[in-house]
Amino acid sequence: MRVLGIDPGLTRCGVGVVDVAPNRTATLVDVTVLRSSPDLPLEQRLLLLSRGLEEMMDRHKPAFVAIERVFAQHNVRTVMGTAQISGVALLLAAQRGLTVTLHTPSEVKAAITGYGSADKAQVGAMVARVLGLSEVPKPADAADALALAICHAWRTGASGGTLPTAAGAVGGALTPCPGCVARRGARRGGVGGAP
């Protein structure tokens, strides 16, 4: 299953594409960081980034798109830029008939590392390990985009099992990473358990 992950940002927008097999093995297809200068007018920045996103979507033809969910920050300007490019990505995916899922940063961290408060270095290291890379993808936006794509395949079952629909996951269940289930069960004094 091919998934395109987007770590949205107006100055740096990470875009990563992975193929995930039914056994949850992930393979790197492509990764890039699209950039726009803060000196350009907003509409030109969005146009520039949209062209890069279109090119990646059209070249790699993903089955799913995963975008980091915008969350509240103290810096309203950063949130606005992230929301604006997220909207562009959502529109481009919809124009291509692609299913889009938004994942929070803590969901991605938990799926990749087993710990929802992992730092960027831990996420990057696990992305490199999962993809069999000798180095962590740089900058962090690249690693984050790949983490989003992997997270999507693992959490939604898109790599094998229950597939999402436009109305949500069939059966309402997400597929957690095996290590996450074991750790959660150990914290509760059992094996696995309900979230």
Secondary structure, 3 states (H helix, E strand, C coil): CEEEEEECCCCEEEEEEEEECCCCCEEEEEEEEEECCCCCCHHHHHHHHHHHHHHHHHHHCCCEEEEECCCCCCCHHHHHHHHHHHHHHHHHHHHCCCEEEEECHHHHHHHHHCCCCCCHHHHHHHHHHHHCCCCCCCCHHHHHHHHHHHHHHHHHCCCCCCCEECCEEHHHCCCCCHHHHHHHHHHHCCCCCCC
